[in-house]
Amino acid sequence: MLKIERVKTKINDHIKISPVRVIAADGTQLGILPTEDALAKSREAGLDLVEVAPEATPPVCKIMDYGKFKYDKKKKTHQHSHATKTKEIRLRPKTGEHDIDFKVKQAIGFLNHKDKVQVSVLFRGREMAHIEEGQKVMEAVIEKLAEFGKVETTPTRTGRRMICTIAPR
């Protein structure tokens, strides 16, 4: 079983080793200094001296606001990733061009938000006799969404519906 050790970060007077390589708050290297001089520089700046690389020779210490550093580190661990959802846009074979453009605009918004889009073309009554009209609508939508997403499942017909799934790029 793998044992995970927590490395306790040493700050200010808890740094016992001397000399240390010191990095200023703005990222410039101040060189190798005795620990007392490094502490004096950090107090002069009103910040903390934090040991960032204890395994290096000599150990590397950085002058920084340790409270802010801990807060940012904790904040990063609590960030949540986006759960992908499937959004649906429904069309009909006789849907007008402007209405299709509006639905495509909505789908682009979903894809930019990293959601999948399921495009459905619904057939009713006599529309079942003209499935090629629905195929034309589906192909037009796929073509308009090509630069924002990739076709995950090709258009398939099940009963009175034609369905295609588009995933974000």
HELIX and SHEET records of a PDB file:
HELIX    1   1 ASN A   12  HIS A   14  5                                   3    
HELIX    2   2 THR A   35  ALA A   45  1                                  11    
HELIX    3   3 TYR A   66  THR A   77  1                                  12    
HELIX    4   4 GLU A   97  ASN A  112  1                                  16    
HELIX    5   5 GLY A  125  ALA A  129  5                                   5    
HELIX    6   6 ILE A  131  LEU A  145  1                                  15    
SHEET    1   A 4 GLN A  29  LEU A  33  0                                        
SHEET    2   A 4 VAL A  20  ILE A  23 -1                                        
SHEET    3   A 4 VAL A  60  MET A  64  1                                        
SHEET    4   A 4 ASP A  48  ALA A  53 -1                                        
SHEET    1   B 4 THR A  86  LEU A  91  0                                        
SHEET    2   B 4 LYS A 116  LEU A 122  1                                        
SHEET    3   B 4 ARG A 161  PRO A 168 -1                                        
SHEET    4   B 4 GLY A 149  THR A 158 -1                                        
END                                                                             
